[in-house]
Amino acid sequence: MDFWQGFWLITGVHILACMSPGPDFVLVSQQSLSRGRAAGLLTAVGIAPGFGVHIIYSVPGLVTVAAQSATLLTVIKIVGGLYLIYIGYKGLTAKAADEVTEIRAEVTAEPAWQIIWRGVLCNVLNPKAVVYMLSLFTVVLSPTMPMWQMAAYGAWMTLMLFIWFGLVALMLSAPAVNRRFRRFGHWIDRVCGGVLALLGIKVISGS
């Protein structure tokens, strides 16, 4: 798989995964609703490098495995494919929220670095982030892939994460938009989940 083919494949899958709500989405939503747009954007600023931490310590190991052990690479692809199927299943079984509750905490002054640091910790301490990242990279991983290519993919994924959560912060600053998103969010989960599950099956069948 050449660079651009892998690039567009990772882009498409990562966008779908970002759209599926998780801990990062909850934190950005809470900060945007309770503290305003600036707090939501600062949280997104922290989440992106938090994800980058997982990439930094995982990419070198993946490249080494791909180059030295075909059997282990196959195992990683199978495990990665199973995880994509798992998160796809979670999306397919998503249910509509019965009630939308807006969180309106008392706004207090807080240094920007504390808000950013909270975003960093939210992603760094989420074990699912590294499992997801490894699963996604198995889609394009090959024994001939150079380190710079994996690093470029990782940097792009980190940037996409920031862009997405930045947009979430901008949108959810308006409670009416948040209410509408919550009402139809389970359909987004189901569509994205179906695509991710199919991709997981493809990864396993091609390993």
PEGIBEL-V986999 format. One record per helix or strand. SS is the DSSP state (@ for helix, = for strand). FROM is the first residue (numbers start at 1). TO is the last residue. If there is no record, write none. Layout:
BEGIN
SS FROM TO
SS FROM TO
END
This chain:
BEGIN
@ 3 19
@ 23 35
@ 37 68
@ 70 92
@ 112 124
@ 127 137
@ 147 172
@ 175 205
END
